[in-house]
Every structure is written in structure tokens, then in C-alpha cells.
């Protein structure tokens, strides 16, 4: 007979298993659907395909936007956009968080609450002013609307997360480094950044996922198919179909589009979990 604690643990695990299956099923369905033909996707209730169509991947990769732009181009465009945005975000948010966490300056008690309050500002509220601003600057149909804001730490969530992490790092380390002759920048680079690795990996991973999967903003600011990212390329492959949409090829390309995300998450999982856990501790 199981005791009360064992039964409670069993129930928790069963609930987690059920929730996990529900969450992972759409991904599993998409993977198997990518090997079916379009008719079977909508007519068969079986998860496994009757015949495995591996050519869905090669045909879908080559088709792209009516064959003019392939998914090789979409993948390269996505990396050209995502990697700089992630790098700029991590650097700018780290510098900003360092300033709020370690320095006293006029207006700090006002600026920090204002910064945190922007977390509650919906993107739909500012999308029109942003569009008008970027239009006047001549940045539309380019990656500048994503790259330039990332340089100026416009993501308060990451700033707050890094600040929370810094609050758990003793300030005595800074004082010891100052005694040894380190400047504020040297303290950040040589003392704090190595300790900040979990938080920086978490911020980078979140930004990578959000930028990689972003459709709304990219759809508004990027117009040329040759500059489209994966999210726009998948949509374009549906719109560009002259006949019925080849959903099997769309599914195949959708599977290809999430592979880098899975690889990145599992490679950085340790730092990701450590960063979230530690950043959630109030100093």
C-alpha cells in the first residue's frame, strides 16, 4: 500500500504526463503529417501515414515562393535577423541592468518604475507609432526596425531579469575589484559577466525564440519576398499556391523551421533553468 505522500506524488506525475501529452501532440501530429499526402492529412484519423512521402521535404524546400525564393533563402534571412538581434539585446540589456543594479543616479527611483510599467504596454498600442516612425526614417522593408531598437535595450523583461540576478551577486565583489584597480567596465566584464551566464543565456534564448517565431512585426515591416524570414516564407508558400494548398509540404517546412529551436533549447537547457530559477529570487 502506498502512503499519502506517494499517492500525491503519483497523482502529480500522472497530471504532468497528461498535460505533457496534450501539449506535445500537435508537434507529433505535424511531424507525421509532413510525411503524408494532403488528402490523407484531412481524411485519415490515423497518426501514422499509410505511405511515407519523404519527397515532401525536398519539394517543399525547393518550392518556396513559387520557386523564385527557396527556403534556403528564408533560413539565411532568419539567421541574419535573429543572431544580431539576440546579440544586441543581450549586450544592451546587460549594460542597462548593470546601471540600475549597481549605480545611484538622479531619477533612478522614477526611471525604474517607468521601465517596469512598459511591460504592461501591449504591442498593438505602439505598432502604429512605430510604423510611422520607421517609415519617416526610411527603415521599412529592412531589418533596421528590429536591429536598432535592440541596440537601445527596449526589452524591459530582460533588463528586469538580469537586475534580479545581479541583486543576488554580493556587492563586496565589486568593492574588492575596485581596490585592485578595476574600473566599473572591467568589473562588469571580468567579474559579473561570468557570474551572469545563466541569466544571459536565458535572455538570449527567449529573444531567439521570440524573434524566430515572430510573424506580426515582420509582416508589417518587411515587404520584399527576398527579405522574408521563415515565418513569412511559410505564409507566402500558402498564398503563392495557384492550386490547392500543398499542406504536406507546408507541414514539412514547418518541421524544418522548429528544428533549430529544439536544438538550441536542449543545448542551453541547463543555463536556461538556472537563469530563470536564480533570477526569480529577490535580493
C-alpha positions as CSV (number, residue, x, y, z in Angstrom):
1,X,0.0,0.0,0.0
2,X,1.2,3.5,-0.9
3,X,1.4,6.1,1.8
4,X,-0.3,9.5,1.4
5,X,2.9,11.2,0.1
6,X,3.5,8.5,-2.5
7,X,-0.1,8.8,-3.8
8,X,0.2,12.5,-4.0
9,X,3.4,12.2,-6.0
10,X,1.8,9.6,-8.3
11,X,-1.2,11.9,-9.0
12,X,1.2,14.9,-9.7
13,X,3.2,12.8,-12.1
14,X,0.1,11.5,-13.9
15,X,-1.3,15.0,-14.3
16,X,2.1,16.2,-15.7
17,X,2.1,13.3,-18.1
18,X,-1.4,14.0,-19.3
19,X,-0.6,17.7,-19.7
20,X,2.7,16.9,-21.5
21,X,0.9,14.6,-23.9
22,X,-1.7,17.3,-24.7
23,X,1.0,19.9,-25.3
24,X,3.3,17.7,-27.4
25,X,0.6,16.1,-29.5
26,X,0.3,19.0,-32.1
27,X,4.0,18.8,-32.7
28,X,3.9,15.0,-33.1
29,X,0.9,15.3,-35.5
30,X,2.8,17.9,-37.5
31,X,5.8,15.6,-37.9
32,X,3.8,12.6,-39.1
33,X,1.6,14.8,-41.3
34,X,4.7,16.1,-43.1
35,X,5.1,12.5,-44.5
36,X,1.5,12.2,-45.7
37,X,-0.1,13.5,-48.8
38,X,-2.5,16.4,-48.5
39,X,-5.6,14.3,-48.9
40,X,-4.6,11.9,-46.2
41,X,-4.0,14.7,-43.7
42,X,-7.7,15.7,-43.8
43,X,-9.3,12.4,-44.4
44,X,-7.5,10.0,-42.1
45,X,-7.7,9.9,-38.3
46,X,-4.6,7.7,-38.0
47,X,-1.4,9.3,-36.7
48,X,1.0,7.3,-38.9
49,X,0.9,7.8,-42.6
50,X,-0.2,4.9,-45.0
51,X,2.7,5.7,-47.3
52,X,5.7,7.8,-46.2
53,X,6.3,10.6,-48.6
54,X,9.9,11.9,-48.0
55,X,9.7,14.0,-51.1
56,X,7.5,16.4,-49.2
57,X,10.7,17.9,-47.7
58,X,12.6,18.2,-51.0
59,X,9.6,19.6,-52.9
60,X,8.7,22.0,-50.1
61,X,12.2,23.2,-49.7
62,X,12.6,24.0,-53.4
63,X,9.1,25.4,-54.0
64,X,9.4,28.4,-51.6
65,X,7.6,31.4,-53.2
66,X,6.5,29.8,-56.5
67,X,10.1,28.6,-56.9
68,X,11.6,32.1,-57.1
69,X,12.9,32.1,-53.5
70,X,13.6,28.8,-51.8
71,X,13.6,28.0,-48.1
72,X,17.4,28.2,-48.1
73,X,17.0,31.9,-48.6
74,X,14.3,32.1,-45.9
75,X,16.6,30.3,-43.4
76,X,19.6,32.6,-44.2
77,X,17.4,35.7,-43.8
78,X,16.1,34.4,-40.5
79,X,19.6,33.9,-39.1
80,X,20.7,37.3,-40.5
81,X,17.9,38.9,-38.5
82,X,17.8,36.8,-35.3
83,X,21.5,36.5,-34.4
84,X,22.3,40.2,-34.4
85,X,19.0,41.0,-32.6
86,X,19.9,38.5,-29.9
87,X,23.5,39.8,-29.5
88,X,22.4,43.4,-29.4
89,X,19.7,42.6,-26.9
90,X,22.0,40.7,-24.5
91,X,24.7,43.4,-24.6
92,X,22.4,46.5,-24.3
93,X,20.1,44.9,-21.6
94,X,23.2,43.8,-19.6
95,X,24.6,47.3,-19.6
96,X,21.3,48.8,-18.6
97,X,20.7,46.3,-15.9
98,X,24.2,46.9,-14.5
99,X,23.5,50.6,-14.3
100,X,20.2,50.1,-12.4
101,X,21.6,47.4,-10.1
102,X,25.0,48.9,-9.2
103,X,24.8,52.7,-9.6
104,X,22.9,55.6,-8.0
105,X,22.0,58.4,-10.4
106,X,19.4,61.2,-10.5
107,X,16.0,60.0,-11.4
108,X,16.7,56.3,-10.8
109,X,13.7,55.8,-8.5
110,X,11.5,57.2,-11.2
111,X,13.0,55.7,-14.3
112,X,13.0,52.1,-12.9
113,X,9.2,52.0,-12.2
114,X,8.6,53.6,-15.6
115,X,10.8,50.9,-17.2
116,X,8.9,48.1,-15.4
117,X,5.5,49.7,-16.3
118,X,6.3,49.3,-20.0
119,X,6.0,45.6,-19.5
120,X,2.2,46.1,-19.4
121,X,2.1,48.1,-22.6
122,X,0.6,45.9,-25.4
123,X,2.5,45.8,-28.7
124,X,-0.7,46.6,-30.6
125,X,-0.8,50.0,-28.9
126,X,2.5,51.1,-30.1
127,X,2.6,49.4,-33.5
128,X,1.2,52.4,-35.5
129,X,3.5,55.0,-33.9
130,X,6.4,52.6,-34.6
131,X,5.3,52.1,-38.2
132,X,5.1,55.9,-38.8
133,X,8.5,56.5,-37.1
134,X,10.2,53.8,-39.1
135,X,8.5,55.0,-42.3
136,X,9.8,58.6,-41.8
137,X,13.3,57.2,-41.1
138,X,13.1,55.1,-44.3
139,X,13.6,51.9,-42.5
140,X,10.7,49.9,-43.9
141,X,11.4,46.8,-45.8
142,X,14.7,46.3,-43.9
143,X,15.9,44.7,-40.7
144,X,16.6,48.1,-39.1
145,X,13.3,48.2,-37.2
146,X,14.5,45.1,-35.3
147,X,18.2,45.7,-35.1
148,X,18.3,49.4,-33.9
149,X,15.8,49.1,-31.0
150,X,17.7,46.0,-29.8
151,X,20.8,48.2,-29.5
152,X,19.0,50.5,-27.1
153,X,17.6,47.9,-24.6
154,X,13.9,48.2,-25.4
155,X,13.1,44.9,-23.8
156,X,12.3,45.6,-20.1
157,X,11.6,41.9,-19.3
158,X,15.3,41.0,-19.9
159,X,16.5,44.1,-18.0
160,X,14.4,43.2,-15.0
161,X,15.5,39.5,-15.1
162,X,19.2,40.5,-15.2
163,X,18.7,43.0,-12.4
164,X,17.2,40.3,-10.3
165,X,20.2,38.1,-10.9
166,X,22.6,41.0,-10.1
167,X,20.9,41.6,-6.8
168,X,21.9,38.1,-5.7
169,X,25.6,38.8,-6.5
170,X,27.3,40.3,-3.5
171,X,28.4,43.9,-4.0
172,X,31.6,43.1,-2.0
173,X,32.9,41.5,-5.2
174,X,32.7,44.9,-6.9
175,X,34.4,46.6,-3.9
176,X,37.2,44.1,-3.9
177,X,37.8,44.6,-7.6
178,X,37.8,48.4,-7.2
179,X,40.5,48.0,-4.5
180,X,42.6,46.0,-7.0
181,X,42.2,48.9,-9.5
182,X,39.4,47.7,-11.8
183,X,37.2,50.2,-13.4
184,X,33.4,49.8,-13.5
185,X,33.5,48.4,-17.0
186,X,36.3,45.9,-16.0
187,X,34.2,44.8,-13.1
188,X,31.3,44.1,-15.4
189,X,33.3,42.2,-18.0
190,X,35.7,40.2,-15.7
191,X,33.7,39.8,-12.5
192,X,30.0,40.0,-13.2
193,X,29.5,38.6,-16.7
194,X,31.0,35.2,-15.9
195,X,28.5,35.0,-13.0
196,X,25.7,36.2,-15.2
197,X,26.0,33.4,-17.7
198,X,22.7,31.7,-16.7
199,X,20.7,34.9,-16.9
200,X,22.4,35.9,-20.2
201,X,21.7,32.5,-21.7
202,X,18.1,32.8,-20.6
203,X,17.7,36.2,-22.1
204,X,19.4,35.2,-25.3
205,X,17.2,32.0,-25.6
206,X,14.0,33.9,-25.0
207,X,14.9,36.6,-27.6
208,X,15.9,33.9,-30.1
209,X,12.6,32.1,-29.7
210,X,10.5,35.3,-29.9
211,X,12.3,36.8,-32.9
212,X,12.5,33.4,-34.7
213,X,8.7,32.9,-34.3
214,X,7.7,36.5,-34.8
215,X,5.2,36.9,-37.6
216,X,3.2,40.0,-36.7
217,X,6.1,42.6,-36.6
218,X,8.0,41.0,-39.5
219,X,4.8,41.0,-41.6
220,X,4.4,44.7,-41.0
221,X,7.9,45.9,-41.5
222,X,9.3,43.6,-44.2
223,X,7.6,43.6,-47.7
224,X,10.1,42.1,-50.2
225,X,9.9,38.2,-50.6
226,X,13.7,38.2,-50.9
227,X,14.0,39.6,-47.4
228,X,11.3,37.3,-45.9
229,X,12.1,35.2,-42.9
230,X,10.8,31.7,-42.2
231,X,7.6,32.8,-40.6
232,X,6.8,35.0,-43.6
233,X,8.1,32.3,-46.0
234,X,5.7,29.7,-44.7
235,X,2.8,32.1,-45.1
236,X,4.0,33.0,-48.6
237,X,4.1,29.4,-49.6
238,X,0.4,29.2,-48.8
239,X,-0.6,32.5,-50.5
240,X,1.5,31.7,-53.6
241,X,-0.2,28.4,-54.4
242,X,-2.0,28.6,-57.7
243,X,-4.0,25.5,-57.0
244,X,-5.0,23.8,-53.7
245,X,-2.5,24.4,-50.9
246,X,0.0,21.6,-50.5
247,X,-0.3,21.2,-46.8
248,X,2.0,18.3,-46.7
249,X,4.9,20.4,-47.9
250,X,3.8,23.3,-45.6
251,X,3.9,20.8,-42.7
252,X,7.4,19.6,-43.8
253,X,8.8,23.1,-43.9
254,X,7.2,23.8,-40.5
255,X,9.0,20.9,-39.1
256,X,12.3,22.2,-40.5
257,X,11.6,25.6,-39.1
258,X,11.4,24.3,-35.5
259,X,14.4,22.1,-35.6
260,X,16.9,24.9,-34.7
261,X,14.7,25.9,-31.8
262,X,14.7,22.4,-30.3
263,X,18.5,22.1,-30.8
264,X,19.1,25.4,-29.1
265,X,16.8,24.7,-26.2
266,X,18.3,21.3,-25.4
267,X,21.8,22.6,-25.7
268,X,21.2,25.6,-23.4
269,X,18.7,23.9,-21.1
270,X,21.0,23.9,-18.1
271,X,21.7,27.6,-18.3
272,X,18.1,28.4,-19.1
273,X,16.7,26.6,-16.0
274,X,19.5,28.1,-13.7
275,X,18.9,31.6,-15.1
276,X,15.1,31.5,-14.6
277,X,15.4,30.0,-11.1
278,X,18.1,32.4,-9.9
279,X,16.6,35.5,-11.4
280,X,13.3,34.8,-9.6
281,X,15.0,35.1,-6.2
282,X,14.6,38.5,-4.8
283,X,17.7,40.1,-3.3
